[in-house]
Amino acid sequence: MRAIIETGGKQFTVAPERTIRVPSLEGEPGDEVTFDRVLYAAGPDSMHVGSPTVEGATVKAEIVKHGRGKKITVFKMKRRKRYRRKTGHRQNFTELRITGVSIDEKVGEEATADSGSDGDVREAGSFACDVCGNEYDTERGLSIHKTRSHKDEE
């Protein structure tokens, strides 16, 4: 199983027994964390893409440690103005070990069964001009055609 989760405003690809570093989370090392904001989940025989998230999919992880990343240098300067500022920054992170990815199969099957037919969706080429009979994929395409081709006839 593998999945894409969202945490801290970023997206991460995860798989069981994989270790990842995410923006700092609350909790102590050894605590279990559950992510329900799963954007994509795939197993050996199925794939679920969320819109925006996959309903019923969860990713469980264990906090390994907290730490701080490498130091980066932030240098600001305005030329000819004698303005220079040099600062450093270290971002906090939490290291996680993914313990499992699970998908509720009933929810996934219902979503794929319901997405097959929408009554409001028109088929391609269903917008036809009543003057010349040309067909267009969208209503906007038809309205552009009418304004450009038939504005003298009205």
C-alpha positions in Angstrom: 0.0 0.0 0.0 1.1 3.5 -0.6 -0.6 6.9 -0.2 -0.2 10.6 -0.5 -1.1 12.6 2.7 -1.3 16.3 3.5 0.0 17.7 6.7 1.4 21.1 7.6 0.4 22.5 4.2 2.7 20.0 2.4 2.1 16.7 0.6 4.1 13.5 1.4 4.3 10.1 -0.3 4.1 7.4 2.4 4.3 3.6 2.5 4.4 1.2 5.5 7.7 1.0 7.4 8.9 4.2 5.6 10.3 7.1 7.7 9.5 10.7 6.7 10.1 14.2 8.2 7.1 16.4 8.4 6.6 19.9 9.8 6.5 19.8 13.6 3.5 17.9 15.2 2.5 17.8 18.8 3.1 14.6 20.7 5.9 12.6 22.4 8.2 10.0 20.7 6.3 6.7 20.7 2.9 8.3 20.3 0.6 7.2 17.5 -0.6 9.8 15.0 -3.5 9.2 12.5 -3.8 11.2 9.2 -7.3 11.3 7.6 -6.4 13.8 4.9 -5.4 11.2 2.3 -5.3 12.5 -1.2 -4.4 9.3 -3.0 -4.3 5.7 -1.9 -3.2 2.6 -3.8 -3.0 -1.1 -3.0 -1.9 -4.1 -5.0 -5.1 -4.3 -6.9 -6.9 -1.0 -6.4 -6.3 2.7 -6.7 -8.3 5.6 -5.1 -7.9 9.2 -6.0 -9.6 11.7 -3.8 -11.6 14.7 -4.7 -10.0 16.3 -2.7 -9.6 13.5 -0.2 -10.3 9.8 -0.2 -13.2 9.1 2.1 -12.5 6.3 4.6 -8.7 6.2 4.0 -6.4 6.7 7.0 -2.6 6.5 7.5 -1.2 5.6 10.9 2.3 6.6 12.0 4.5 6.6 15.1 6.5 9.6 16.2 10.2 8.7 16.2 11.7 12.0 17.3 11.5 15.7 17.1 14.4 17.8 15.8 15.5 20.9 13.9 16.7 20.9 10.3 19.9 22.3 8.8 20.6 26.0 9.3 19.9 28.2 6.3 21.2 31.7 5.9 18.8 34.5 5.1 20.6 37.5 3.7 18.8 40.7 2.7 20.5 43.6 1.0 19.5 46.8 -0.8 22.3 48.1 -2.9 23.6 51.6 -2.5 21.5 52.1 0.7 23.8 50.6 3.3 21.1 48.0 4.2 22.2 44.5 5.0 20.7 41.9 7.3 22.0 38.4 7.8 20.0 35.9 9.9 19.8 32.2 10.2 16.8 29.9 10.5 16.3 26.3 11.5 12.9 24.6 10.8 11.4 22.3 13.4 10.4 18.9 12.2 8.9 15.6 13.5 10.2 12.3 12.2 7.5 9.7 11.7 7.6 6.0 10.9 4.5 4.9 8.9 2.9 1.9 10.6 -0.1 1.3 8.2 -2.2 2.6 5.3 -5.8 1.5 5.4 -8.8 2.1 3.0 -12.4 1.4 3.8 -13.3 -0.7 0.7 -17.1 -0.1 1.0 -16.6 3.7 0.7 -14.3 3.3 -2.3 -16.8 1.1 -4.2 -19.7 3.4 -3.6 -17.8 6.4 -4.8 -16.8 4.6 -8.1 -20.3 3.3 -8.6 -22.0 6.7 -8.1 -19.5 8.6 -10.3 -20.5 6.8 -13.5 -23.6 8.8 -14.5 -24.5 12.4 -13.8 -27.8 13.6 -15.1 -26.6 17.2 -15.6 -23.6 16.4 -17.8 -24.1 16.8 -21.5 -22.3 14.7 -24.1 -19.7 16.1 -26.4 -21.1 17.9 -29.4 -24.5 18.4 -27.8 -24.6 22.2 -28.2 -25.8 22.9 -31.8 -26.3 26.2 -33.5 -30.0 26.7 -34.5 -29.0 28.9 -37.5 -26.3 26.8 -39.3 -26.4 23.5 -37.3 -22.7 23.4 -36.2 -22.1 21.4 -33.1 -19.9 22.5 -30.1 -18.6 20.8 -27.0 -19.4 23.6 -24.6 -22.1 26.2 -24.3 -19.4 28.9 -24.3 -18.1 27.6 -27.6 -21.6 27.9 -29.0 -22.1 31.5 -27.7 -18.7 32.6 -29.2 -19.8 31.0 -32.5 -23.0 32.9 -32.5 -21.4 36.3 -31.7 -18.7 35.9 -34.3 -20.6 34.2 -37.2 -24.2 35.3 -36.9 -24.1 38.8 -35.3 -25.1 40.4 -38.7 -28.1 38.1 -39.1 -29.8 39.1 -35.8 
